[in-house]
Amino acid sequence: MKEDVRVTIPRTVYRTAREEKAAISNAVTAAQKNEFLDGVVRRIIDSSSSIPQALHAVQSFVDTIDYATDRESTGTTEYVRYPSETLVDGEGDCDDKAVLLAGLLSRPPFNYKTGLVFPPNHCATLVPRSELPAQSVSVDPLRVTVNGTEFVYIESVADVPLGRWAEDYGENPILATYVGFWQIHNMGELLASAERALDGDLLSTLRAYT
């Protein structure tokens, strides 16, 4: 049984997040700069005796947050939660949880340079392989290179080894990454995904990535 972790979220932080534009780039920037997450990390890793244990504790914590699609939890097709919203609401979809994980891993004692990776219909967190403890990374991990830096894929919706997919998603082509800037990795698949979104009247889904 996993132990509950209770955290305190400043009301002003939550209110500010609710008023911001729901866009991936904005949410990631806020996640990496929100100092209140320092206290959240300390609570999560309180009993960890090493960085590998702390890293696993943070990933497991995010995994325990209830998964809910945006339509189920907000009534909208696409809504990108900031970390404070995901923590207070106690739920989120893959991009909400990946943003939260990116924020937590960017805080002490990790201080990782984090980002996001987007296969079709999914989102996960990225961390440079060189910054991760070697023993925490799976053999032959899923990785992507952005501007000469090799990043490792870290799942936020399943407690799986670093560099492994969640079983429900399987291995899919990487469409794009966001590490302070957008980079397209598979234009053909990205255009196909955008076309499916337009065909399904999911224009708001595309707006979240601008």
C-alpha positions, 0 to 999 in steps of 0.5 A: 500500500502506498502512503498518502503524501499531503502537500500544501498549495498556496491559494494564490498559486492555484488562482494564478494558474487558473487564470493563465492560458492553458498552453503546454509551453506556459505550463512547463515554464511555470512548473520549472519556476514554481518554488512551492514545489520544493516543499512538495518534493521534500515531503515526497522524498522524506524517507529516501536515502539516495537520489535513485530512491528519491527519483523513484518516489517522485515518479511513483507519487505522480503515478498515484494521481488519478488519471482523468481525461480533460473531457471527464474532469473539465468538460472541455476537449483539451485543458492543460493543468499547471502543477498546482491545479493537478495537485489540488484537483487530484487528477489529470491526464498524461500531459498534466501529469507529465508537466507536474513530473517535469516540475518536480524533477527540476527542483532540488535535490534533482535540478534536472533540465526537464522537458516533454515528449509527444508520441501520438495521443500521449505525453511524457517527461524528458530528462537528459540521460547524463543527469540521471543515475545510471542505475535508474535507467533501463537497459536500452531506454527510449531516448531522443536527441535535441540539439545534441543532448540525449534525453530519456523518456520518463513515464508519468502515468505508470510506475515503470523503469525510466526509459520504458513506455506505459503498457497501455501506449506501447511504442509509437513514433515521437512526434515532437518535443518541448525543452524550452522550445518546440522541435518536430521529430516526425512531420508526417505523423504530426500532420496526420495527428493534426488532421485527425484532430481537425476531422474530429472537431478537436481544434482546442487540442491543437491550440494547447500546443501553441 
